[in-house]
């Protein structure tokens, strides 16, 4: 249990350190999309759709994992209650 907490803490620290590098790229993408939109380029709409897709995937993954975890928890509780 202590090792899990330590690993999670290290991951949070590492991801926080990478945050500034990742945030700098967003301004470049935004500027490119805005410039393309002004010139009548339709790829900007596709870029926005791609961003929404990438935004939705982590929430969907966490939702599915959470649902499976909850279902497994309820199943174990029912088996324990039946065994008593």
N, C-alpha and C positions, 0 to 999 in steps of 0.2 A: 504494500500500500504506500509506503514511504517513497519507494522508487518511482511509482507512477506519478506521485505529486511532484517529485523532483524533475522527472522528464517533462511533465507538462509545464512546469515553471521555466525550464530551459527553453522549451519551444516558444513560449510566450515572449521571453526576452529576445530570442533570435528573430522572431517575426516582427517584433517592435523595432528592432534595429534595421530591418529591411524596409520598413514602412516609408522612410524618406526617399529611398531610391524608387520605390514603386509609385509614390505620389507624384514624382517629377514627370513620369511618363504620361500621366493623365492630361496634363496641360498641352503636351505635344499632340496627342490624339484629338483633343478638343479643337485646337487651332487648325489642324488638318481637315477635320470634318466641317468646321465653319467655312473654311476657305473653299472647300469643294462644293458646299451648299450654295455659296454665292455665285459660283460659276455654273450652276445648274447640273452638277454631278449627282447622279442618283445613288452613288456608293455611300453617301452620308447616311441615307435612310437604312441601308444594309448594315452600316457600322452601328447605328443605334439599336437595330434588332439584335445584332451580335452581343452588344453590351447587355441588353436585357436578358438574353439567353444565359450569358455568363453570370449574371446577377441571380437568376432563379435557381441555377443548379445547386449551389451549396445549401440553400433553404430546402430544396426538394430532398437532397441527400440526408440532411439532418432530420427532416420530417419522417422519412422512411425508416431511418435508424431508430429514431425515438419511438415510432409506432411499433416496430418489431421488439424493441426492448420492453415496452409497456405490455405488449401481448405476452411475451415470455414471462414477465413478472407476474401477471395475473394467472397464467397457467400454473406456475410453480406454487402460488398461493392456494389455488384450488386443489392441487395435488396434496399439499401439506394438510389442508383442512379435511380432505377425504381420508387421509392416512391416520388422522387422530381419532 
